[in-house]
Amino acid sequence: MNEQTATRLKALRQRMNDTGTGLVAIAPGSHMDWVLGFHPHPDERPCLLLIASEKETFLMPALNAEGTRAFTDIGFHTWADDEGPVEALQAALAAIGAETPGLVALDETMRADFALLLIDALPAGTRRDFTPATLGGLRMRKDSAEYAKLKMNAGIADRAMQAAFSAVKPGMTEKDLAAEIRAHFSSEGASPQFWIVGAGGNGAFPHHSASDRVIEEGDAVVIDIGGRKQGFPSDITRMAVIGLPPEGYGEIHTIVEKAVQAALKAARPGVPAHDVDAAARKVITDAGYGDYFVHRTGHGMGIDGHEPPYITATSDTVLEEGMVFSIEPGIYLPGRFGIRLEDIVILRENGPEILSSLPRTVHVVQV
């Protein structure tokens, strides 16, 4: 077992002890990646990493055992297609002393059939929870290695955005610009993950997909992009205008920028996430555009592009040093344009550090 996995299992077991959790069950995916640095091939065959107070083991499909063994020395309880997983699961639970865990924390992303298989194997009355109080809580606080990868990816995204600014011009389509963005991510060895390009009225749809719509003089263009390298993602949104901006653009860009600044000021260790959302929302509401800010202020980011903490009006998550999340207020005027400004931050002792180095000022294309 490598040092990182040993450290993370120790921290997880401390959380389990603090919360009275007797078993944490993790399926192939980002939770397993965080603990082990890898995950076996995910398919319909039940595969679970089972972590109890002192021991851990795998329920492992025999088909995947040989390929997985090269990555871990954790014990396997294998099962074959012609026998099914039930007996192997019971043996795995017994091997780690988790036949009666009292409280089991389920990986909230696992397949429902995996979850039901495990629940059926545990005694009636076993309490169930998901991972926010245990594994999820640990994942929200990034260590220095995670920060370094997120910072690296933010730099790649900055340069992809600058490539978009250099390429955007009237007469090209949203899809044309998206292709330039993808090409830049690929040129730096990053896998393109998403490329929202919304020109004119399309910018009023926060999750618009790049289309065949031709970018025209007078358009405001929302550009929201992200890539992934070395297991971690990026996410940034900036604005471009083609020639003279549409009527009212400058005023609304200023309002959104002030909302970003208010959220940055509010984000401090010990502050509930909903206070950060409220700070951004108040600026936009006081300016008369509250009905046009139609989404949360932010989302966490780590191995997953969207993960806790979520910066919403209803989130009671108390922010802690080391948490990484977006701040991305927006105003969306149907049929006219949208403006969103997004930065990823890591929370430090004295407030947020922005990972991007790219100003939030609008890029103006001269025509």
C-alpha angles and dihedrals in degrees: 000000000000122000095252093053092046091051093048094047089051091051091046092052090051089055090047090052092048092051099038092244113159099185138022115196119197129184126204107290142076097323089056090045089055094051100038107018091241143038132215121250108294115226140129094292110099111253119170137172104215116200121188131176095281109005141040135198143167130246094212133184107235089228090064100036100092095048092046097047091074089066104046144024093207111125121263130217099196130198132188130221092250094056106034129222103274100093093041090051092051090050091048093052091048092049092059096037095248102124089115105025097162091212124031123192111211125205099249091214097056122112114272092237091056090050094049091047090056095042090052090052093055126076120272109267096036106147118233133209138157125245107269093102094047125018096007092054091053093048092057092067110069124211126218094269092052090047091052092054093046091049091049091051091048089057091052090050091050090055092045089053091050088051088054091050090051093049104041115103140143114282098036120104128239087251091053090056091045089055090055090052093049091048092055094050089050092049089062095046094258124131111236109238106178139350117193110187113174118176123191112326091003088068088069088070105079094206099035116156118227107265141180090272109133116236109236139192109277095030124135108213125205111210114190114170143163142176138184132230131166091004098305133096141220133215130185137155126200136162134240129185126200109227114312111016120239118269112286095013097121094051094050095044087055091051092051091047090052089051090054090050092049091052091048090051092049096048106096134138109275095028119119113244091238090064090061091050090047092052093055093041093051092058092052095042093048088053090056099254101098093119089057097056095085105168142048121284095243155336134223120256134200129111084349121054089226118032138128137334098064115194099218138141090254102041115117093183108134109226117239135192110273097032115134122208144145128256107203119151118173145182119215120193110193114239093005117060145297132230124203126166116192135184131169114227137187114214114238130185092270099035142292126337112207112225095205123077094198118108118240092229116123118263109230118206112211113225 
